[in-house]
Amino acid sequence: MKALPTQYHIEVYENSFRNDASWSAESSTPFPAIAIGEAFQHLGIEAAWYTPPSSGQVFRVKDIEHIYWVIESSHIGHKLMVALEVVTRA
């Protein structure tokens, strides 16, 4: 099998994957590892947040999904989907 280039995508959702993504990006290099329970700093990202954290709150990673696909003779796709929840900062 011939090695194909990979396109990396990230989509960030609020609360679940049911709604449209609040923010997304594409890259030719992988995104850093993200783990459930980590804080997600949203400042600096222009996004359509439904309920941004207020004072004393942060976004926390609630769920993660990966989707992969192959476009024959073109590329491999990897989408990282991240669901966030608002929590009170400890």
Beta strands, then each sheet from edge to edge (+ up, - down):
strand 1: 6-14
strand 2: 23-27
strand 3: 39-40
strand 4: 57-71
strand 5: 75-88
sheet 1: 2+ 1- 5- 4+ 3-
end
